[in-house]
């Protein structure tokens, strides 16, 4: 059944995704993601008529695109380095260690792992047994607390 859907809607879905993404490779990736999800939900799709199956594929592709955009924007925000260059001249290493140690709830450790050791939020989460989203939240809070501390 999935093969039939693929033959019927693949080209059409890629073109539709290309309109959203403006990138051929991304459009193909999203289309493939939609068909992978179709494989996972084959029982559900078998119970739908042709129009419903087509609508399900389009909705799934749209959701895959939204997931991709959210993830990309979130990672971009997380990967922004704080403005430490200007402050590095004003603070020596000992002051930075004290400042990071003063951050609450492991924020200093997570901040150090991310920006000093260069680890990704996923890797930090694995090491600390935390979800990557929690790591990103703690990094956000650490940056906020550091900005407040540096203003004083």
Secondary structure, DSSP 8 states (H G I E B T S, - for coil): -HHHHHHHHHHHHHHHHHHHHS-HHHHHHHHHHHHHHHHHTHHHHHTS-HHHHHHHHHHHHHHHHHHHHHHHHHHHHHH---SHHHHHTTS-HHHHHHHHHTSSTTHHHHHIIIIIS---HHHHHHHHT--HHHHHHHHHHHHHHHHHHHH-
